[in-house]
Amino acid sequence: MTKQEVIENAWKSLIDVEVFEDYITSEGFIEKEVIPSVLCDFEICHSQGKKFVRPKTLMGISDNNGWTKIETENDLPKVAGDYLFNHKYGDRPHRDVYFHPNEDLKFTLVECFSHWRPIIQILNPLY
């Protein structure tokens, strides 16, 4: 599914999106004045003196919740490190993989996985 399809589906689940599709930004926001007054399912954002809203389900759409979509080898990580890879098929869990960009593993990763994200180490508190 593409980013645009996710945005359209989120809006369609709440209102008749076709009335407003010319107003929807690339991040899923529309200006508050053009939507109904029921805002319980919406995130509100203020920018340049205007109010914008979008469905709460689109929070994280700007960076795909930290995941990078894999369509070609060029989409794979450029730096060696630990990554989570999301399987393309079935409901198998994420795999924790050490990836090195020079390995012959690239083709297999493109064929088997749909997305990746770095594993971020959570540091212990200092005090």
C-alpha positions as CSV (number, residue, x, y, z in Angstrom):
1,M,0.0,0.0,0.0
2,T,1.3,3.5,-0.8
3,K,1.4,6.5,1.5
4,Q,-1.3,8.2,-0.5
5,E,-3.6,5.1,-0.2
6,V,-3.1,5.0,3.6
7,I,-4.1,8.7,3.8
8,E,-7.2,8.2,1.6
9,N,-8.3,5.1,3.6
10,A,-7.9,6.9,6.9
11,W,-10.0,9.9,5.7
12,K,-12.6,7.6,4.0
13,S,-13.2,5.8,7.3
14,L,-14.3,9.1,8.9
15,I,-15.9,11.3,6.3
16,D,-16.8,11.5,2.6
17,V,-13.2,12.2,1.4
18,E,-14.1,12.9,-2.2
19,V,-15.6,16.2,-1.1
20,F,-12.3,17.2,0.5
21,E,-9.6,15.4,-1.5
22,D,-8.3,18.7,-3.1
23,Y,-7.6,20.0,0.4
24,I,-5.6,17.0,1.8
25,T,-1.8,17.6,2.1
26,S,0.9,15.0,1.5
27,E,1.0,14.4,5.3
28,G,-2.7,13.8,5.5
29,F,-3.8,17.2,6.9
30,I,-6.6,19.4,5.8
31,E,-7.5,22.9,7.0
32,K,-9.9,22.7,9.9
33,E,-12.5,25.1,8.4
34,V,-13.4,22.6,5.7
35,I,-14.3,19.6,7.8
36,P,-17.2,18.8,10.2
37,S,-17.0,20.0,13.7
38,V,-16.7,16.5,15.3
39,L,-12.9,16.4,16.1
40,C,-12.6,13.5,18.5
41,D,-10.9,11.2,15.9
42,F,-8.6,14.0,14.6
43,E,-5.1,15.3,15.5
44,I,-4.9,19.1,15.4
45,C,-1.8,21.0,14.1
46,H,-1.2,24.7,14.0
47,S,0.9,26.1,11.2
48,Q,1.3,29.6,9.7
49,G,-1.6,30.9,11.8
50,K,-4.0,28.2,10.5
51,K,-5.5,25.1,12.1
52,F,-5.1,21.8,10.3
53,V,-6.5,18.4,11.2
54,R,-6.0,14.8,10.1
55,P,-7.2,11.4,11.4
56,K,-5.3,10.2,14.5
57,T,-4.6,7.0,12.6
58,L,-2.2,9.0,10.4
59,M,0.1,9.9,13.2
60,G,3.6,8.7,12.1
61,I,2.7,8.9,8.3
62,S,5.5,11.4,7.6
63,D,8.3,8.8,8.4
64,N,6.2,5.6,8.1
65,N,6.7,5.1,11.9
66,G,10.4,4.8,11.3
67,W,10.2,2.1,8.7
68,T,11.7,2.3,5.2
69,K,9.9,0.5,2.4
70,I,12.0,-2.0,0.4
71,E,11.3,-2.0,-3.3
72,T,14.8,-2.3,-4.8
73,E,18.4,-2.9,-3.4
74,N,18.8,0.9,-3.3
75,D,16.2,1.0,-0.5
76,L,18.3,-1.2,1.8
77,P,20.4,0.3,4.6
78,K,23.6,2.0,3.5
79,V,25.5,1.4,6.7
80,A,26.4,-1.8,8.5
81,G,24.4,-2.3,11.7
82,D,21.5,-4.0,13.5
83,Y,18.1,-3.7,11.8
84,L,14.6,-5.0,12.1
85,F,13.2,-6.4,8.8
86,N,9.5,-6.9,8.3
87,H,8.5,-10.1,6.3
88,K,6.6,-9.6,3.1
89,Y,4.5,-12.7,3.3
90,G,2.5,-14.1,6.2
91,D,2.3,-13.0,9.8
92,R,5.9,-13.9,10.7
93,P,7.4,-11.6,13.3
94,H,10.1,-9.0,12.6
95,R,13.6,-10.5,12.3
96,D,16.6,-9.0,14.0
97,V,19.4,-9.0,11.4
98,Y,22.9,-7.7,11.4
99,F,23.2,-6.2,7.9
100,H,26.4,-5.3,6.0
101,P,25.8,-3.4,2.7
102,N,28.5,-5.3,0.8
103,E,27.1,-8.8,1.5
104,D,25.4,-10.9,-1.2
105,L,22.4,-10.9,1.1
106,K,20.8,-7.9,-0.7
107,F,18.8,-9.8,-3.2
108,T,17.3,-12.2,-0.5
109,L,16.4,-9.2,1.6
110,V,14.6,-7.5,-1.3
111,E,12.7,-10.7,-2.1
112,C,11.7,-11.6,1.5
113,F,11.2,-8.4,3.3
114,S,9.0,-5.4,2.8
115,H,10.4,-2.8,5.3
116,W,13.4,-2.2,7.5
117,R,14.3,0.1,10.4
118,P,17.4,0.5,12.6
119,I,17.4,-1.1,16.0
120,I,17.8,1.9,18.4
121,Q,19.6,1.2,21.6
122,I,17.8,2.6,24.6
123,L,20.4,4.0,26.9
124,N,20.3,3.6,30.7
125,P,19.5,6.6,32.8
126,L,22.6,8.6,33.9
127,Y,21.2,9.5,37.3
